[in-house]
Amino acid sequence: MLPRSVDAVVIGSGPNGLVSAIGLADAGWDVLVLEAADTFGGAVRSSSSDGWVSDRFSSNYPLGVASPVIRALELERFGLKWGQAPLPLAHLLDADEGTAVAIHPDPEDTAKSVGADHPGDGEAWLRLYQQYVALREPLLKSLLTGWPPVAPAIKLVRKLGSAGELLRFARFMAMPMHRMGKELFAGPRGSALLAGNALHADSPLSGSVSGTMGWLLAMLAQDVGYPVAVGGSGAFSGALVARAERAGVLFAASMPVTSVEVTGGRATAVLTASGERVAVSRAVIADTSAPALYDGLLSGATIPAGLRRDLDERFEWDYPTVKLNFRLSGPIPWKAAEARSAGVVHLGGTADELVHLSADLDTGRVPAQPFLLIGQTTKSDPSRSPEGTEAVWAYAHLPRGIADDEAAEKLSGRMERAIERFAPGFGSVVIERELQRPSVLEAGNAALGFGALGGGTMQLQQQLIFRPTIGLGSPRTFVDGLYLGSSAIHPGGGVHGACGHLAARTALRDASLLGPVTRSFPTAALRRLQK
């Protein structure tokens, strides 16, 4: 039996939902987390059998290690351990020559790899990393801890030192990846590293702010690596659940919420599929996709016409994902030595080649030569497979609007052939192969619409005050006491906990003595924008 009433209900137990629940419970609220699946963690889950561990959705967590939100929770005290491969990342360049560029734990070694053909590029890498280190703390706080990020942004400006440097940095962050690579590096290696990292998101490599995606992830790889949770991604979620339980959070699995009850313009209760009603006195936080909230949970409410139009006509998912999970009898026989010890491998070629691939995805063509993001998880965490074997996953993307099973099968074949090109004999070490089509990913986690991993495109037109639609960039909705606390809001996809943190922070502020002041203007402005 569920409690009849609580201060707050969190719908969904992905990392954002768990962070929200912890934030509210730490403030003394009674919090109930309702999860539709039979296990907690959302897209941070793993399964195990016969000595093999498989991350079912996300796997490597540089943002999880670097995020001020996650760091503040001290999850290591709740059993979380991070595993690192000898090399964080290798990017494969040429299949015939077996060449690659790699990010090493030591920036000097990375510089040697980047500058192997053009020594000046190695020096450029070190300058780039030094700039990142100088800005790291205020930058990550600006991105992940507040909205609008006034105080951290002031510190960032102070670090930059002058109006001229601020404008140069703003221009740098706005650049397309392809242009950024050309300005920074004379040769192909550094640009390829940025391009591969940029393709973790779905911004076209010739589009604005794609450079920011590539730069930030490349710098994080140099800074904290591409770690995995020892024992599987479920260990990450398990630590979050343990931290939440210590704060007093109640959990209920296999308990899908069917609707949020709205009375007098305020969220007053949630209704479950089993027919139970839980009254809510302070807040409901939805760790769901934007369509799931507005089309599903609020289907009985009157959605503002502008919001409805934006969702129907302008909301855009990120690319559908096709994921392959392999059990291998031994390591992948990569031609490139760097790939043999890397936790993450990018298979895709030069930045120019990846720009063409990006164009294919944005013009509805299934790439003939797909870009693969490959996780060699046993190299980061030997407990992932029996001794002498390797657990490996690989994913690639389909164009938006193409998420059918037939296209996924076609792409998966191209993915395996691509690995074989860079690692002749790969097929001979495959013991077992599992295909997770977009439909399978969505069935496993309803927030992954059409197999999209990011909660919606990360392109500029759906970021900041445009995420998930035209609004204020905050977790608030047009319903008082109802907050969207998933990757559908700023700052978007990635396991950093920021979206859940912002939702909890906003709910706490709105429920405070100053709440009538802090929430009245933004809520009225939001309703006006969405009319």
C-alpha positions as CSV (number, residue, x, y, z in Angstrom):
1,M,0.0,0.0,0.0
2,L,1.2,3.5,-0.9
3,P,0.9,6.3,1.6
4,R,-2.3,8.3,1.2
5,S,-0.4,11.7,1.2
6,V,3.1,13.0,1.0
7,D,4.9,16.3,0.5
8,A,6.2,15.3,-2.9
9,V,6.0,12.6,-5.5
10,V,8.8,12.0,-7.9
11,I,7.6,10.2,-11.0
12,G,10.5,8.1,-12.4
13,S,13.7,6.9,-10.8
14,G,16.3,7.8,-13.4
15,P,19.4,9.7,-12.0
16,N,17.6,13.0,-12.3
17,G,14.6,11.7,-10.4
18,L,16.8,10.2,-7.7
19,V,18.7,13.5,-7.4
20,S,15.4,15.4,-7.0
21,A,14.2,13.0,-4.4
22,I,17.4,13.4,-2.4
23,G,17.3,17.1,-2.6
24,L,13.8,17.3,-1.3
25,A,14.3,14.7,1.4
26,D,17.4,16.4,2.6
27,A,15.3,19.5,3.2
28,G,12.9,17.5,5.4
29,W,10.2,16.7,3.0
30,D,8.3,13.4,2.9
31,V,9.1,12.0,-0.6
32,L,7.8,9.1,-2.6
33,V,9.4,7.8,-5.8
34,L,7.1,5.9,-8.1
35,E,8.8,3.9,-10.8
36,A,7.0,2.1,-13.6
37,A,9.7,-0.5,-14.2
38,D,10.5,-3.3,-11.7
39,T,14.0,-1.9,-11.0
40,F,15.2,1.6,-10.3
41,G,17.7,3.7,-12.3
42,G,16.0,4.7,-15.5
43,A,18.6,4.5,-18.3
44,V,21.4,3.8,-15.7
45,R,20.8,0.1,-15.4
46,S,22.7,-3.1,-16.0
47,S,22.0,-6.9,-16.0
48,S,24.2,-9.8,-15.2
49,S,24.2,-13.6,-16.0
50,D,26.8,-16.3,-16.1
51,G,29.6,-13.9,-15.0
52,W,28.8,-11.3,-17.7
53,V,27.6,-7.8,-17.0
54,S,25.8,-5.7,-19.6
55,D,25.0,-2.0,-19.3
56,R,21.5,-1.8,-20.8
57,F,21.6,1.9,-21.8
58,S,24.2,4.4,-20.7
59,S,27.7,3.1,-19.6
60,N,30.5,5.7,-19.3
61,Y,30.1,8.6,-16.9
62,P,32.7,11.4,-17.3
63,L,29.9,13.9,-16.3
64,G,29.0,11.7,-13.4
65,V,32.5,12.1,-12.0
66,A,32.9,15.7,-12.8
67,S,29.4,17.0,-12.0
68,P,29.3,19.2,-8.8
69,V,25.7,17.9,-8.3
70,I,26.8,14.2,-8.2
71,R,30.1,14.9,-6.3
72,A,28.2,16.6,-3.5
73,L,26.2,13.4,-2.8
74,E,29.4,11.5,-1.9
75,L,28.2,8.3,-3.5
76,E,31.4,6.5,-2.8
77,R,30.2,6.3,0.8
78,F,27.3,4.2,-0.5
79,G,29.4,1.7,-2.4
80,L,30.0,3.4,-5.7
81,K,33.5,2.6,-7.2
82,W,34.8,3.9,-10.6
83,G,36.7,1.8,-13.0
84,Q,39.2,3.2,-15.6
85,A,40.8,1.7,-18.6
86,P,44.6,2.3,-19.3
87,L,43.5,4.8,-22.0
88,P,40.3,6.8,-21.7
89,L,39.7,7.1,-25.4
90,A,41.0,6.1,-28.8
91,H,39.7,7.5,-32.1
92,L,40.3,5.4,-35.1
93,L,41.5,7.3,-38.2
94,D,42.4,4.9,-41.1
95,A,41.4,1.3,-41.4
96,D,44.1,0.4,-43.9
97,E,47.0,2.0,-42.0
98,G,45.7,1.2,-38.5
99,T,46.2,4.7,-37.3
100,A,44.5,6.3,-34.3
101,V,44.7,9.3,-32.0
102,A,44.2,8.8,-28.3
103,I,43.5,10.6,-25.1
104,H,45.9,9.4,-22.4
105,P,45.7,9.9,-18.7
106,D,48.7,12.3,-18.9
107,P,48.0,15.4,-21.1
108,E,51.6,15.4,-22.3
109,D,51.1,11.9,-23.8
110,T,47.8,13.0,-25.4
111,A,49.7,16.0,-26.9
112,K,52.3,13.6,-28.4
113,S,49.4,11.6,-30.0
114,V,47.6,14.7,-31.3
115,G,50.8,16.2,-32.6
116,A,52.3,13.0,-34.1
117,D,52.1,14.5,-37.6
118,H,52.0,18.3,-36.7
119,P,54.0,19.0,-33.4
120,G,52.3,22.3,-33.0
121,D,49.0,20.5,-32.6
122,G,50.3,18.9,-29.4
123,E,51.1,22.3,-28.0
124,A,47.6,23.5,-29.0
125,W,46.1,20.6,-27.1
126,L,48.0,21.5,-24.0
127,R,46.9,25.2,-24.2
128,L,43.3,24.1,-24.8
129,Y,43.4,21.8,-21.7
130,Q,45.1,24.5,-19.6
131,Q,42.4,26.9,-20.5
132,Y,39.7,24.3,-19.5
133,V,41.4,23.7,-16.2
134,A,41.4,27.4,-15.4
135,L,37.7,27.7,-16.1
136,R,36.6,24.2,-15.0
137,E,34.9,25.0,-11.7
138,P,32.9,28.0,-12.6
139,L,32.1,26.6,-16.0
140,L,30.7,23.3,-14.6
141,K,28.8,25.1,-11.9
142,S,27.3,27.5,-14.5
143,L,26.2,24.6,-16.7
144,L,24.9,22.3,-14.0
145,T,24.0,23.9,-10.7
146,G,21.7,26.8,-11.3
147,W,19.3,28.5,-13.7
148,P,19.8,31.2,-14.6
149,P,23.4,30.7,-13.6
150,V,24.1,34.2,-12.2
151,A,26.7,33.6,-9.5
152,P,28.8,31.0,-11.3
153,A,28.7,33.1,-14.5
154,I,30.1,36.0,-12.6
155,K,33.0,33.8,-11.3
156,L,33.5,32.6,-14.9
157,V,33.7,36.2,-16.2
158,R,36.2,37.0,-13.5
159,K,38.3,34.0,-14.5
160,L,38.3,35.2,-18.1
161,G,39.6,38.5,-16.9
162,S,38.3,41.0,-19.5
163,A,35.4,41.8,-21.7
164,G,37.5,40.9,-24.7
165,E,38.3,37.5,-23.4
166,L,34.7,37.0,-22.5
167,L,33.6,37.7,-26.0
168,R,36.3,35.5,-27.4
169,F,35.2,32.6,-25.2
170,A,31.5,33.2,-26.1
171,R,32.5,33.1,-29.8
172,F,34.5,29.9,-29.1
173,M,31.5,28.2,-27.4
174,A,29.2,29.2,-30.3
175,M,31.4,27.7,-33.1
176,P,30.6,24.7,-35.2
177,M,32.8,21.8,-34.4
178,H,34.3,21.7,-37.9
179,R,35.3,25.4,-37.7
180,M,36.7,25.0,-34.2
181,G,38.9,22.1,-35.3
182,K,40.3,24.1,-38.2
183,E,41.1,27.1,-35.9
184,L,42.8,25.0,-33.3
185,F,44.7,22.3,-35.2
186,A,46.7,22.2,-38.4
187,G,46.5,18.4,-38.8
188,P,43.6,15.9,-38.6
189,R,44.2,14.3,-35.2
190,G,42.9,17.0,-32.9
191,S,40.0,17.8,-35.1
192,A,39.0,14.1,-35.2
193,L,39.0,13.9,-31.3
194,L,36.7,16.9,-31.1
195,A,34.4,15.6,-33.9
196,G,34.0,12.1,-32.3
197,N,33.2,13.6,-29.0
198,A,30.7,16.0,-30.5
199,L,28.9,13.0,-32.0
200,H,28.0,11.8,-28.5
201,A,25.3,14.5,-28.9
202,D,23.2,15.1,-32.0
203,S,24.3,18.6,-33.1
204,P,25.3,18.7,-36.8
205,L,29.1,19.1,-36.9
206,S,28.7,22.2,-39.1
207,G,26.1,23.7,-36.8
208,S,26.5,26.2,-34.0
209,V,27.5,25.0,-30.5
210,S,28.5,21.6,-31.8
211,G,32.0,22.7,-31.0
212,T,31.1,23.1,-27.4
213,M,29.9,19.5,-27.2
214,G,33.1,18.1,-28.7
215,W,35.4,20.4,-26.7
216,L,33.7,19.8,-23.3
217,L,33.6,16.0,-23.6
218,A,37.2,15.9,-24.9
219,M,38.3,18.0,-22.0
220,L,36.4,15.8,-19.5
221,A,38.0,12.7,-21.1
222,Q,41.4,14.3,-20.4
223,D,40.4,15.5,-17.0
224,V,38.5,12.5,-15.4
225,G,38.6,9.9,-18.1
226,Y,35.7,7.8,-19.4
227,P,34.9,5.8,-16.2
228,V,32.4,3.1,-15.7
229,A,30.7,2.0,-12.4
230,V,32.4,-1.1,-11.1
231,G,30.0,-4.0,-11.3
232,G,27.7,-2.3,-13.9
233,S,25.8,0.8,-14.3
234,G,23.2,-0.5,-11.8
235,A,25.8,0.1,-9.1
236,F,25.7,3.8,-9.9
237,S,21.9,3.8,-9.5
238,G,22.1,1.6,-6.5
239,A,24.3,4.1,-4.7
240,L,21.9,6.9,-5.6
241,V,19.0,4.8,-4.2
242,A,20.9,4.0,-1.0
243,R,21.7,7.7,-0.6
244,A,18.0,8.5,-1.1
245,E,16.9,5.9,1.4
246,R,19.2,7.3,4.0
247,A,17.6,10.6,3.5
248,G,14.2,9.0,4.1
249,V,12.9,8.6,0.6
250,L,10.2,5.9,0.0
251,F,10.3,3.9,-3.2
252,A,7.7,1.9,-5.0
253,A,8.7,-0.1,-8.2
254,S,6.3,-1.6,-10.7
255,M,4.0,1.3,-10.0
256,P,3.3,3.3,-13.2
257,V,1.6,6.7,-12.8
258,T,-1.2,7.3,-15.2
259,S,-2.1,10.9,-14.4
260,V,-1.4,14.0,-12.4
261,E,-4.5,15.4,-10.8
262,V,-4.8,19.2,-11.2
263,T,-7.2,21.2,-9.0
264,G,-7.5,24.9,-9.3
265,G,-4.4,25.1,-11.5
266,R,-2.3,23.2,-9.0
267,A,-1.0,19.6,-8.9
268,T,-2.8,18.0,-6.0
269,A,-2.3,14.2,-6.4
270,V,-1.0,11.4,-8.6
271,L,-3.0,8.4,-9.8
272,T,-1.4,5.0,-10.4
273,A,-2.3,2.2,-12.8
274,S,-3.3,0.1,-9.8
275,G,-6.0,2.7,-9.0
276,E,-4.3,4.2,-6.0
277,R,-4.3,8.0,-5.3
278,V,-1.5,9.7,-3.5
279,A,-2.3,13.3,-2.4
280,V,0.6,15.8,-2.8
281,S,0.8,18.9,-0.6
282,R,3.9,20.5,-2.1
283,A,5.2,19.2,-5.4
284,V,5.2,16.6,-8.2
285,I,8.5,16.2,-10.1
286,A,8.3,14.3,-13.4
287,D,11.5,12.5,-14.4
288,T,9.9,11.7,-17.7
289,S,10.1,12.9,-21.3
290,A,8.3,16.1,-22.2
291,P,5.7,14.3,-24.4
292,A,5.1,11.7,-21.6
293,L,4.3,14.5,-19.2
294,Y,2.1,16.7,-21.4
295,D,0.5,14.1,-23.6
296,G,0.2,11.4,-21.0
297,L,0.2,12.5,-17.4
298,L,-1.6,15.7,-18.1
299,S,-3.9,14.4,-20.8
300,G,-6.9,15.4,-18.7
301,A,-5.7,18.9,-18.2
302,T,-6.2,21.9,-20.5
303,I,-2.8,22.3,-22.2
304,P,-2.0,25.9,-23.3
305,A,-2.5,26.2,-27.0
306,G,1.0,27.5,-27.7
307,L,2.6,24.7,-25.7
308,R,0.5,22.1,-27.5
309,R,1.4,23.6,-30.9
310,D,5.1,23.7,-30.0
311,L,5.1,20.1,-28.8
312,D,3.2,18.9,-31.9
313,E,5.0,20.9,-34.5
314,R,8.4,21.8,-33.1
315,F,9.6,19.4,-30.5
316,E,12.3,17.2,-31.9
317,W,13.9,14.0,-30.5
318,D,17.6,13.4,-30.8
319,Y,18.8,10.6,-33.1
320,P,17.4,7.0,-32.7
321,T,20.0,4.7,-31.3
322,V,21.0,1.2,-32.4
323,K,23.0,-0.7,-29.8
324,L,24.9,-4.0,-30.0
325,N,26.1,-5.9,-27.0
326,F,28.8,-8.5,-27.5
327,R,30.2,-11.3,-25.5
328,L,33.7,-12.0,-26.9
329,S,36.1,-14.8,-26.3
330,G,39.0,-12.4,-26.3
331,P,40.0,-8.8,-27.1
332,I,38.9,-7.2,-30.3
333,P,41.9,-7.6,-32.7
334,W,42.3,-3.9,-33.5
335,K,45.0,-2.9,-36.0
336,A,45.5,0.3,-34.0
337,A,47.5,-0.3,-30.8
338,E,45.9,2.5,-29.0
339,A,42.4,0.9,-29.3
340,R,43.6,-2.3,-27.6
341,S,43.8,-0.6,-24.2
342,A,41.1,2.0,-24.5
343,G,37.9,2.0,-22.5
344,V,36.1,3.9,-25.3
345,V,36.8,3.7,-29.0
346,H,35.4,6.0,-31.6
347,L,35.2,4.4,-35.0
348,G,34.6,6.9,-37.8
349,G,37.6,8.5,-39.4
350,T,38.6,12.1,-39.9
351,A,36.6,15.2,-39.0
352,D,35.8,15.8,-42.6
353,E,34.5,12.3,-43.0
354,L,32.3,12.7,-39.9
355,V,30.9,16.0,-41.2
356,H,29.6,14.0,-44.2
357,L,28.2,11.3,-41.9
358,S,26.5,14.0,-39.8
359,A,24.9,15.4,-43.0
360,D,23.6,11.9,-43.9
361,L,21.8,11.7,-40.5
362,D,20.3,15.2,-41.0
363,T,19.1,14.5,-44.5
364,G,17.4,11.1,-43.8
365,R,20.1,8.8,-45.1
366,V,21.2,5.7,-43.1
367,P,25.0,6.1,-43.2
368,A,26.8,3.5,-45.4
369,Q,29.9,4.0,-43.1
370,P,28.4,4.7,-39.6
371,F,30.2,6.4,-36.7
372,L,30.4,3.9,-33.8
373,L,30.8,4.7,-30.2
374,I,32.3,1.5,-28.6
375,G,32.6,0.7,-24.9
376,Q,35.2,-2.0,-24.0
377,T,33.9,-2.3,-20.5
378,T,36.0,-5.2,-19.4
379,K,39.1,-3.0,-19.9
380,S,37.7,-0.5,-17.5
381,D,36.2,-3.1,-15.1
382,P,37.5,-6.7,-15.2
383,S,34.5,-7.9,-13.3
384,R,32.3,-7.4,-16.4
385,S,33.2,-10.8,-18.0
386,P,34.9,-14.1,-17.2
387,E,38.7,-14.1,-17.2
388,G,40.2,-13.9,-20.7
389,T,36.9,-12.7,-22.2
390,E,35.6,-9.2,-23.1
391,A,32.2,-7.5,-22.7
392,V,31.8,-4.9,-25.3
393,W,29.0,-2.7,-26.6
394,A,28.7,-0.5,-29.6
395,Y,26.1,2.0,-30.7
396,A,25.4,4.1,-33.8
397,H,22.6,6.4,-34.9
398,L,19.8,6.3,-37.4
399,P,18.4,9.6,-38.9
400,R,15.5,11.2,-37.1
401,G,12.3,9.8,-38.3
402,I,13.8,6.4,-39.2
403,A,13.5,4.1,-36.2
404,D,12.0,0.9,-37.6
405,D,13.3,-2.6,-36.9
406,E,14.3,-3.2,-40.5
407,A,16.5,-0.1,-40.6
408,A,18.0,-1.1,-37.2
409,E,18.9,-4.5,-38.6
410,K,20.5,-3.0,-41.7
411,L,22.5,-0.5,-39.6
412,S,23.6,-3.2,-37.2
413,G,25.1,-5.2,-40.1
414,R,27.0,-2.2,-41.2
415,M,28.3,-1.6,-37.7
416,E,29.7,-5.1,-37.5
417,R,31.3,-4.8,-40.9
418,A,32.9,-1.5,-39.8
419,I,34.5,-3.1,-36.8
420,E,35.8,-5.9,-39.0
421,R,37.4,-3.3,-41.3
422,F,39.4,-1.8,-38.4
423,A,39.9,-5.2,-36.6
424,P,40.1,-8.1,-39.1
425,G,39.1,-11.3,-37.4
426,F,36.6,-9.6,-35.1
427,G,33.8,-12.0,-36.1
428,S,35.9,-15.0,-34.9
429,V,35.9,-13.8,-31.3
430,V,32.1,-13.1,-31.1
431,I,30.5,-15.6,-28.7
432,E,27.1,-13.9,-28.5
433,R,25.5,-10.8,-30.1
434,E,22.5,-8.9,-28.8
435,L,20.8,-6.2,-30.8
436,Q,18.9,-3.4,-29.0
437,R,16.8,-1.6,-31.6
438,P,15.2,1.8,-30.9
439,S,12.0,-0.1,-30.2
440,V,13.7,-2.2,-27.6
441,L,15.4,0.8,-25.9
442,E,12.1,2.6,-25.7
443,A,10.3,-0.5,-24.4
444,G,13.0,-0.8,-21.7
445,N,12.7,2.9,-20.7
446,A,9.7,4.9,-21.8
447,A,11.7,8.2,-21.6
448,L,13.8,7.1,-24.6
449,G,11.3,8.0,-27.3
450,F,12.2,6.3,-30.6
451,G,15.4,5.1,-29.0
452,A,16.7,8.7,-28.4
453,L,19.0,8.9,-25.4
454,G,19.1,12.7,-24.8
455,G,15.5,13.7,-24.0
456,G,15.3,15.7,-27.2
457,T,17.7,17.2,-29.6
458,M,20.7,19.1,-28.1
459,Q,20.8,21.6,-30.9
460,L,20.6,25.3,-30.1
461,Q,16.9,25.7,-31.1
462,Q,16.0,23.3,-28.3
463,Q,18.4,24.4,-25.6
464,L,18.4,27.0,-22.8
465,I,15.0,28.9,-22.9
466,F,13.9,26.8,-25.8
467,R,14.0,23.4,-23.9
468,P,11.8,21.5,-24.3
469,T,9.8,24.3,-26.0
470,I,9.7,28.0,-25.9
471,G,9.6,28.9,-22.2
472,L,11.9,30.0,-19.4
473,G,14.5,27.2,-19.4
474,S,13.4,26.3,-15.9
475,P,11.7,23.1,-14.5
476,R,8.4,25.0,-14.0
477,T,5.3,24.1,-15.9
478,F,2.1,25.9,-16.4
479,V,0.7,23.9,-13.4
480,D,1.7,25.2,-10.0
481,G,3.6,22.6,-8.0
482,L,4.4,20.5,-11.1
483,Y,8.0,20.4,-12.3
484,L,9.7,18.7,-15.2
485,G,12.9,17.3,-13.8
486,S,14.4,15.2,-16.6
487,S,16.9,15.6,-19.5
488,A,14.0,17.3,-21.3
489,I,14.9,20.5,-19.6
490,H,18.2,22.6,-19.4
491,P,21.0,21.5,-19.5
492,G,19.8,18.4,-21.3
493,G,21.2,14.9,-21.8
494,G,24.0,13.3,-19.8
495,V,24.2,11.6,-16.4
496,H,25.0,14.7,-14.4
497,G,22.0,15.0,-12.2
498,A,21.6,18.7,-13.0
499,C,18.0,18.6,-14.3
500,G,16.8,16.8,-11.1
501,H,18.8,19.2,-8.9
502,L,17.3,22.2,-10.6
503,A,13.8,20.8,-10.3
504,A,14.2,20.1,-6.5
505,R,15.8,23.5,-6.0
506,T,13.0,25.3,-7.8
507,A,10.3,23.3,-5.8
508,L,11.9,24.1,-2.5
509,R,12.2,27.8,-3.4
510,D,8.5,27.9,-4.5
511,A,7.4,26.3,-1.2
512,S,9.4,28.6,0.9
513,L,8.1,31.8,2.7
514,L,9.3,33.7,-0.4
515,G,7.6,31.3,-2.7
516,P,4.6,33.6,-3.6
517,V,7.2,36.2,-4.8
518,T,9.7,33.8,-6.5
519,R,7.1,31.8,-8.4
520,S,4.3,34.2,-9.3
521,F,6.1,36.2,-11.9
522,P,7.9,33.4,-13.7
523,T,4.8,31.2,-13.7
524,A,2.7,34.0,-15.1
525,A,5.3,34.8,-17.7
526,L,5.5,31.1,-18.7
527,R,1.7,30.9,-19.1
528,R,1.7,34.0,-21.2
529,L,4.5,32.6,-23.4
530,Q,2.7,29.4,-23.9
531,K,-0.8,30.8,-24.6
